[in-house]
Amino acid sequence: MSRVEFTPKGVCSRHISFDLEDGKLYNVKFEGGCDGNLKAIGKLVEGQDAEKVAAILEGNICGFKNTSCGDQFAKAIKEALP
């Protein structure tokens, strides 16, 4: 299992971390941002296929921004995958 640490850009969350094992996501944590929503994302993706999660969240925007915490999470996943 590898631990991934990612610093998002252009969003309210300051840090994203998660474990990646056999292409599955575990222990997803966001620091900062919309606490309840980001905790919910972590619960929803626990044990899910990382590529599938990235495909679902990629391109999601937040308000007037051209990205979101979910979109940044997708970027982190894609960078971490082989």
N, C-alpha and C positions, 0 to 999 in steps of 0.2 A: 504494500500500500504506500502510495506517495502522497505527501502533504503538499498542497498547492497554495501559495500566497500570492495575491494579486492586488495591485493598487489601481482602482478604477479612475477614469478621467471623465470630467464633465457631469458628475452626478453627486448626490448628497452623501452616499455611502463613501467611507474613507478607505475601507479595506474589505476584501473578500478572501475567505480561506475555505478549503474543502479537501477531502481525501478522495483519491481516485484509485480504484482497485478493479482490475479486469474490466475496464471500460465503464464502471459504475460509480456513481457519486455517493459520498457519505459525509456526514458531519459538516454540512454547509453552514457557514457563519458570515454574516455581514456586520461590519462595524459602522454605525451611523446609518442615516437614511430612515425610511419609514419602517420603524421597528416591527410592528405587527405584520405588515405585508411581507417583509423580507424574512421574518421567522416562518411565515406560511410557505414561502417559496422553498426554504430549507426542508421543511417537513414534506412537502409535495414531491420533491425530487430525490429524497432519501432512497438509495438503492436502485435508482432509475439509470437507464442507459445514457451516458454522458453525451453522445452524439445526438441522440434524439432530443434531449433537453436543450442543447445548444441550438438546434434547428428551430425549436418552438420559440425560444426567447430572443433569438437574433433579430434585430431590426425593430424591436419594441421601443417606443419612445415615451418620454415622460413630459407632459405639458409642452412647453415651448422649446425644450431641449431636443437635440437630434439623436439622443441616446437615452438609456434608462439604466437602473441598477441591473435589471434582468438582461439587457443587451450587453452590459459590461461583464456580467457573469458568463454569458455565452462566449464572449471574447476570451475570457480566462480559461474556459473549458477548451476552446479550440487551440489555444496556445499550449495547453498541458497535454493534449492528446498526441500520440505519436504520428 
